Amino acid sequence: MIGSVEKGKRYELYVFQKLIEKGALPFIPIADVYGVDAVVRKADGSYVEIQVKGTEKPEQRGWFNVPDLVPRGAFFILGIEDDGKDLITWIFPSLVFAHYTTARRQLGLDSGIKKYGRTLRDELTFYRENWTQIT
């Protein structure tokens, strides 16, 4: 069984592979600082920063936690849902992510019914697998 650090690296490598396939280049910092897992050079030559978060336990699937988030433009949170067969990537601009999170900067895709009348999974479907934002 692998630990959380290894799982996190697995999700990061998955994202880096997808970025390269789509013509974007990830640049990885020597140390994980300021919550940035990579700086990505998009196909148009501009840059964005990304942080990758993953969930796989059934009771945690779709919950992404970024407690130290400092929202800003050109910074994206990539939430990876792992159901044991497939990986689903949610690509949120950090400002959008922050808008929908709890006070502790937690976003639960299956929550939000009281506030929005439907789950955040449905409310935020635009961000599911929307790689064009960062490629």
C-alpha positions, -999 to +999 in steps of 0.1 A: +000+000+000+013+035-009+011+065+014-003+099+008+029+114-005+032+087-032-005+091-041+000+128-044+030+124-067+011+099-088-017+125-094+009+152-102+026+129-127-008+121-143-014+159-147+020+165-161+015+137-187-018+152-198-003+187-200+025+175-222+001+155-244-019+188-249+011+209-258+018+226-225+050+222-205+051+219-168+081+233-149+084+217-114+099+236-085+127+219-066+106+222-034+068+224-030+067+260-019+037+284-018+014+256-027+026+255-063+032+220-078+042+234-112+044+264-134+029+256-168+039+272-201+008+272-222+008+267-259+004+304-264+036+311-244+018+324-212+022+308-178-001+296-151+006+281-117-011+249-106-017+229-074-028+193-077-051+176-051-064+141-052-090+120-035-097+083-037-113+070-005-150+066-013-160+088+017-135+115+006-140+114-032-148+148-046-136+167-015-106+189-022-088+208+006-065+237+002-063+253+037-035+277+029-050+289-004-042+324-015-065+329-045-050+349-074-052+351-112-034+325-133-034+301-104-054+269-107-064+241-084-067+207-101-088+182-082-083+146-092-111+121-084-098+085-084-126+059-083-101+030-087-107+027-125-107+063-139-092+096-130-115+127-134-098+161-133-116+192-121-097+223-132-107+253-111-093+289-113-083+296-077-107+325-075-136+302-085-124+274-061-122+300-032-157+312-040-173+277-036-152+265-006-160+264+031-143+287+056-115+261+058-110+261+020-127+228+015-147+221-017-171+192-017-185+184-051-215+166-038-224+194-014-241+228-020-277+217-025-290+241+002-272+271-013-274+264-050-304+240-053-281+214-068-248+198-060-215+216-067-207+187-090-236+199-113-230+236-106-194+234-116-195+209-145-179+235-168-146+228-149-146+191-154-118+180-177-116+216-190-079+214-199-081+244-223-079+268-193-043+257-186-030+245-220 
